[in-house]
Amino acid sequence: MIAAQKIPGNVLSIENTPPASAAIGDRILIGTAPTGDYAGHAEKLTVYLSTGWQKVSPTNGQRVYVQNY
């Protein structure tokens, strides 16, 4: 399990569906209407690891910069 503090303060984008392709280390903020592998994880941070998407809840007051918004 990865702690939210360990995920850097920037993400690639806000998505409701996992991208078709991802590179290890890609970070996404899950949107408010998630589907597929993101279902049930609204507004969580996720980072792509060799084992797939690891999802964590952001910590209270944590700020995230969205690069492609």
C-alpha positions as CSV (number, residue, x, y, z in Angstrom):
1,M,0.0,0.0,0.0
2,I,1.3,3.5,-0.9
3,A,0.5,6.4,1.4
4,A,-1.1,9.4,-0.2
5,Q,1.8,11.6,1.0
6,K,4.2,9.5,-1.2
7,I,2.3,10.4,-4.4
8,P,3.8,13.6,-5.8
9,G,1.6,16.7,-5.9
10,N,1.0,16.5,-9.6
11,V,-1.1,14.1,-11.7
12,L,-1.5,13.8,-15.5
13,S,-5.2,14.3,-15.6
14,I,-8.6,13.6,-14.0
15,E,-10.2,10.5,-15.5
16,N,-13.3,8.4,-14.8
17,T,-11.9,5.4,-16.8
18,P,-8.4,4.0,-16.7
19,P,-6.3,5.0,-19.7
20,A,-5.9,2.4,-22.4
21,S,-2.1,2.6,-22.0
22,A,0.0,3.7,-19.0
23,A,3.6,3.9,-18.0
24,I,4.9,2.9,-14.6
25,G,4.7,6.0,-12.4
26,D,1.8,7.7,-14.2
27,R,-0.5,9.4,-11.7
28,I,-4.2,10.1,-12.2
29,L,-6.9,11.7,-10.1
30,I,-10.0,9.6,-10.4
31,G,-13.1,11.6,-11.2
32,T,-16.6,11.7,-9.6
33,A,-18.2,9.1,-11.9
34,P,-15.6,6.3,-12.2
35,T,-16.1,3.1,-14.2
36,G,-14.1,-0.1,-14.9
37,D,-11.1,-0.6,-12.7
38,Y,-11.8,2.8,-11.1
39,A,-15.4,2.0,-10.1
40,G,-15.9,2.6,-6.4
41,H,-12.8,4.8,-6.1
42,A,-14.2,8.3,-6.8
43,E,-11.8,11.2,-6.0
44,K,-8.9,9.0,-5.1
45,L,-5.3,9.3,-6.3
46,T,-4.0,6.4,-8.4
47,V,-0.5,5.6,-9.5
48,Y,0.4,3.0,-12.1
49,L,2.8,0.3,-10.9
50,S,4.0,-2.9,-12.5
51,T,1.1,-4.7,-10.8
52,G,-1.5,-2.2,-12.1
53,W,-3.3,0.9,-10.7
54,Q,-2.7,1.4,-6.9
55,K,-5.4,3.7,-5.5
56,V,-5.2,5.8,-2.3
57,S,-7.4,8.4,-0.6
58,P,-5.8,11.9,-0.5
59,T,-4.9,13.2,2.9
60,N,-6.9,16.1,4.4
61,G,-5.7,19.3,2.9
62,Q,-3.5,17.7,0.2
63,R,-3.1,19.7,-3.0
64,V,-2.7,18.2,-6.4
65,Y,-1.7,20.0,-9.6
66,V,-3.5,18.5,-12.7
67,Q,-1.2,18.9,-15.7
68,N,-3.8,18.2,-18.5
69,Y,-6.9,20.0,-17.2
